Amino acid sequence: MHDAAGGCILLVKIEKNTAASAPIRSSGSIGADIRALRRSRGWTLSDLAEQLDRSVGWLSQVERGQSEPAL
């Protein structure tokens, strides 16, 4: 779940997509993007939550657009 530099690959992709030139997105669509990336890599909520040092419940809420992540 990490790249060669030891960083979480999912987070690197999210940071690149939130550059100043990127359109502002709602938390719901960011959550949907996180879910799609997580699933495409075969990761469970528990896998990603552990890497982020967050609870599974919080991550689930972000994916469903019920909580906003700090990017």
C-alpha positions, 0 to 999 in steps of 0.5 A: 500500500506504499510507494517506493518512498514509503508514502501512501499511494492513494494520498499522493494521487489525492494531493495531485488532484487537489492542485490549485488548477484543479476544480473545487470538489464537494466532499461527497465526490472526494469521498467517492474518489477515495472509495473508487481508488481504494477498491481498485487497489483491493484494499478494505476500509480497515487497510486504508484506515490503518495506514491513515491512522484513522478509524474505519468509521471515520473513513466510511463517513468520508467515503459516503460524504458525511464527513469532510477530510482535511486535504 
